[in-house]
């Protein structure tokens, strides 16, 4: 169940929706992240760009 705060935010968003430019920006950022994730998953991401874990010394 949605709380009253979520319903009020949805009401404000419906009254003042984001611009088309903002929507395109968000979708472009999501697409870029998915492309990078796919490249890394299928082995096309270069080794120099991968992060290495540093072992913790206690």
Steps between C-alpha positions, in 0.01 A plus 500: 500500500628845413544753774353847477846642426535283189156599379581870543825460306313321222244780491772765469677299231175462303436875522857594401645214293869506409597653168569283198867601523521365858327175403744451209794567733384237749442239228841577345671450838319169553589386147867589551512307827341196333747517211796509738353215703450292186852570378644389831279191514599380151870576547536807278592735787878564509702363790649839586152638569403232751527568872715270708425417859776589741542236771441625851784448740388471860 
